[in-house]
Amino acid sequence: MATFVKIIENNKDQILGELDEAIDRALEAMGLEAEAFVKAACTAVDTGLLRNSITYALHGGPAATASYKADNPKPGTPSSGSYSGVAPNEPHTVFIGTNVEYAPYVEYGHRLPSGGQVPGVHFLQRGITGHMNVYKTLAEDALKGFQ
């Protein structure tokens, strides 16, 4: 008579850990690409401070860029800046942005004291949403072993 032994090994934690690592690799690649796309879309350049400040951060981590400076500093205007702290710890999230004070005015536009309107450049929106096919490919490549 044959004897059978049932052997079951639970590798769930290892697999989930590897999946988290693959997702973080995908997010890192997407953050790097998004940073480049957003910088290219930042066409309203005077000193270069805003463009050079654009960076990304993975959930719970520091900004990929620690400090930045203007390419063409002007007297009486900020010529450098830095990032401190970490991004919100929202799992499986990459954040793209800037901490330059006037960035919202460039992104969304603003009114002039004379009553005129300066239209928004929408560099963040265009840099991120205009390249979803690239982000999808990066995610697929990082997650190939989990399909």
N, C-alpha and C positions, 0 to 999 in steps of 0.2 A: 504494500500500500504506500502511495506517495504522501510525503509530508510537505506542506506548504507553509512558508513563513511570510507573513505580511509585513513589509517594510515601507513605512511612509515617513518621508522627511519633509518638514514644513520649511520652505525657503521663502515664504512670503516677505519677511522683513528684509532679507537680502535683495530680493527682486524689487521691492518698493524703494529701497535705498538706491539701487542702481537706476531705477526710473527717475527718481528725484535728481540724481546727478546728471542724467541725460537731459532732463528738462532744463536744468540750470545751464548746461552747455548751450542748449538752443537759445535760451534767453540772453546769455552772454553774447552769442553771435548776432542775435537780433539787435541787441543794444548797440553793439559796435557799428553795425550797418545803419541803424536808425540815426545814430549820432552823425555819421557821414552824410546821410541824406538831408537831415535837418540843417547841418552847416551849409550844405550846397544851396538849400532853399533860402537861407538867410542872406538875401541880396541887399538889404538895407544896411550897408556897411559904411561907417564913418571912421571909427577908430579900430574896429575889429574886436573890441572887448566882448560884445554880445556873442558874436560868432564863436570866439575862442572859449567862451564859458559853457557852451552847450556840451552836455555829457549825459551819461546814463548811470544807473545804479541798480543792482539786483536787490530784491527784497531783503531787508535787514542788513544790507551791506553799505559800505562807503561809496561815494561817487567815484567813477573811474578816473576822473580828473581831480587832482587835489588842489591845484591852483592854476590860474590863467592870467594873461596880461594882454593889453592892447597892442596891436601891431603898429599903430600910428597914434600914440598918446597925444592928447591935447591939454594944454594948461587949464587947470581948474576943473577937469573932469576926472572921474575915476580911471585909473590906468591898470589896475590889477584887482584880483579877487581870489577867494579860496572857498573850498567846501569843508565843512566839518559835520560831524554826526553821521547818521546812517539813514537810509531810506526806510519808509514804513515796512514793517515785517508782514506784508501780505504775500502769502505763499504763491509761488509760481508767477511772479510779477517782475517786470523790468520797468523802470521809470526813466523817462527821457525828459530833459528840461534844462533850465538855467536858473540861477539865482540873481541875475542882473536885474536891478530895480526897475528899469524902464522896458523890460522885455514885453510885458502885457500891452504897452502902447504900440510897440512895433507889430506884435501879433494881431491885435484887434483894431488898431487905428485909434485916433483921438481927435478931439476938437482943438483948434488953435484959438488963442485969445482973440484973434481978429474975427472969429466966427467961422472960419474955414474948417474943412475936415481933411485930415490925413488918413487915407485908407490903410487898413491893416495889410500886412505882408503875408500873414498866415504861414510863416516858415515852419512852425511846429506841426501844424495840421497837414500841410502839404508834404513835409518830410516823412511823416509817419504814415498817413493814409494812402499816399500815392505809390506805395511799394509793397503792398500786401503779398503779392506773388513771391517776392524775394524772401519775406519773413516766413511764408509757408514752406518754401523749399528748405530754408535753414532748419526749421522745426522738423520737417520730414527727415532730413539727413541725420540730425542728432538722435532721432527716435527710431531709426531703422530697425534696430534689434528688438523693438517692442511692438512691432506691427503683426 
